[in-house]
């Protein structure tokens, strides 16, 4: 097994970090630049920054946010939200992102994945899959887009497989059912995707205890562990999480 990576996530709205539960009831969680700098010092392996209102507000990612955050860190930064064209990807990468994350735009136009990989390389392209439980889907999980506001009638696991075929480098599944709850990653959802693809999978949505991080790897099959609430509100430190995982026998970069 490769080293497990820890990835704090900055959900952005109106220039501030926010955090909600099930994608709603957003609360203030600090300044993005201060948070980014703090997480790098704490030992984060990567950082995600998601402009969560961009698609809903029908606008592009705020490039100044990307520039400000990327200027204070040198760990890999993945940026998502409102990215829908090759030009958008180029601008976000030029602003300092190392990778981009696409969700709604890829669902709307799967060919964008293939075009993006051809233009920028698979290692730059992460596909975010927001899913919720729906027993009418073959896997039991349905894709939702537009910040979790619109289900699209597409099976989340089949979509992950399609993304892999189109050349995506990483899959980032987030469970709407688990998001912000601190009740644990949606292991069933994460595992369904990690079992279906040969790509690195980022567990996201619901981490609240040290044990949850371990379960994300052992039971969910994740390679990267994304979390927000527990880090933003200082419930756990990245150092604590890494030391716990190492004690449990997992490889982590301390």
C-alpha positions, 0 to 999 in steps of 0.5 A, a space after each residue: 500500500 502507498 502512503 495514505 495522504 491527508 487532505 483538508 478541504 476549504 469549502 469557499 463562499 464569499 471569500 471565506 471558508 464555510 462548512 455545512 451539513 448535507 451541503 446546507 446550513 453553512 457556517 463560517 469557518 475562517 480565512 482561507 489563507 490562514 487556514 491553508 498556511 496552518 494546515 501545511 505547517 500541521 503536516 497536510 499532504 494536499 489541500 482542496 479548495 472548492 468554490 461551492 457556490 460557483 455552479 449554483 451562481 452560474 459563475 467561474 471559480 474566483 481566481 484571486 482565491 486560488 492565487 491567494 491560497 497557492 501563494 502560501 503553500 507548496 503542497 499540491 492544491 486541488 481546486 473545484 467549482 465552476 470549472 466547465 471549459 478547457 480555458 477555465 482549467 488553464 486559468 485555474 492552473 495558471 493561478 496556482 492550482 496543481 489539479 482541478 476538480 470537475 463535477 457538474 460540467 463533466 456530468 453534462 459533457 463527459 467528453 470534457 474529461 477526455 479533452 482535459 486529460 489530452 490537454 493537461 494530463 491525467 494527473 491534473 484532472 480529478 472528477 468529483 462525484 457527489 452521490 446520495 442513496 437511491 435504491 432505484 439505481 443499480 449500485 444504490 447511489 445516484 449522482 447529484 450536481 449543482 452543489 447537491 441540489 439536482 439529482 441526474 438519474 445517473 448511477 454513481 458507480 457506473 459514472 465513476 467507471 466511465 470517468 476512468 475510461 475517459 482518462 480521469 486521474 483521481 476520483 473524489 466521491 462525496 456522500 451527501 448523506 454523510 457530509 458534515 455529520 462527523 458520523 463517519 465516511 459513507 463507507 458503502 459509497 466509498 468502497 463501491 467506487 474504490 472497488 469499481 475503479 483502479 484510480 486513486 480514490 479520495 474519501 470525503 464527507 463525514 469524518 469525525 473521529 480518528 477511527 473514521 479515518 482508519 475505516 476510510 482506508 481499511 473498509 472504504 479502500 481510499 488512498 486519500 482522506 479528505 476532511 473539513 469540520 474536524 480540522 476547521 473546528 480543531 476537533 482533531 489535528 492532522 498530526 493526531 490523525 497521522 500518528 493514529 494511522 501509523 500506530 494502526 500500521 498504515 503508511 503515512 508521511 509524518 
